[in-house]
């Protein structure tokens, strides 16, 4: 049962992160108020790294910033490693 909540959380946080990357790209193109970079990185850190990677790829957004280009894949790699270690312990 607890596993279902974790999966639901990860799906939701990744959908939200992906949507915010798209929203921020649209706002950048229309010169409107933007989503803070700090918020985009925090969303990746709390489980939205897959959504961030897909958002960066689909929207071609934040790909010129080195800390996104290197940081988001690094966060994803660390999270995948932690999940694999966690499931290995069970």
C-alpha positions in Angstrom: 0.0 0.0 0.0 2.8 2.4 0.9 4.5 1.7 -2.4 1.4 2.8 -4.3 1.5 6.2 -2.5 5.2 6.6 -3.4 4.4 5.8 -7.1 1.5 8.2 -7.1 3.7 11.0 -5.6 6.4 10.4 -8.2 4.0 10.5 -11.0 2.4 13.7 -9.8 5.7 15.5 -9.0 7.1 14.6 -12.4 3.9 15.8 -14.3 4.0 19.1 -12.3 7.7 19.6 -13.0 7.3 18.9 -16.7 4.3 21.3 -16.9 6.3 24.0 -15.1 9.2 23.7 -17.6 6.7 24.1 -20.4 5.0 27.0 -18.7 8.3 28.7 -18.0 9.4 28.3 -21.7 6.1 29.8 -22.9 6.4 32.7 -20.5 10.0 33.3 -21.6 8.9 33.4 -25.2 6.0 35.8 -24.4 8.2 37.9 -22.0 6.0 37.3 -19.0 6.7 36.6 -15.3 8.9 33.5 -15.0 9.2 30.5 -12.8 12.3 30.8 -10.6 15.2 28.6 -11.5 15.5 27.7 -7.8 11.9 26.3 -7.9 12.7 24.2 -11.0 15.8 22.7 -9.4 14.0 22.0 -6.1 11.2 20.2 -7.9 13.9 18.0 -9.5 15.5 17.4 -6.1 12.2 16.3 -4.5 11.6 13.6 -7.1 10.7 15.5 -10.3 14.0 14.9 -12.1 12.5 12.7 -14.9 9.9 15.4 -15.6 12.7 18.0 -15.6 14.8 16.0 -18.1 11.8 15.4 -20.4 10.8 19.1 -20.1 14.3 20.2 -21.0 14.3 17.9 -24.0 10.7 18.5 -25.3 10.7 22.3 -24.7 14.4 22.9 -25.4 14.4 24.9 -22.2 17.2 25.6 -19.8 19.6 23.6 -22.0 22.2 26.4 -22.2 22.6 26.8 -18.5 25.4 24.5 -17.4 23.9 23.9 -13.9 20.7 22.6 -15.6 22.5 20.7 -18.3 24.8 18.9 -15.8 22.8 19.2 -12.6 19.5 17.7 -13.6 21.1 14.5 -15.1 23.3 14.3 -12.0 20.2 14.5 -9.7 18.4 11.9 -11.8 21.4 9.6 -11.6 21.7 9.9 -7.8 17.9 9.3 -7.4 18.0 6.2 -9.6 21.0 4.9 -7.6 19.2 5.5 -4.3 16.1 3.7 -5.6 18.1 0.7 -6.8 20.0 0.5 -3.5 16.7 0.8 -1.5 15.0 -1.9 -3.5 18.1 -4.1 -3.2 17.8 -3.8 0.6 14.2 -5.1 0.6 
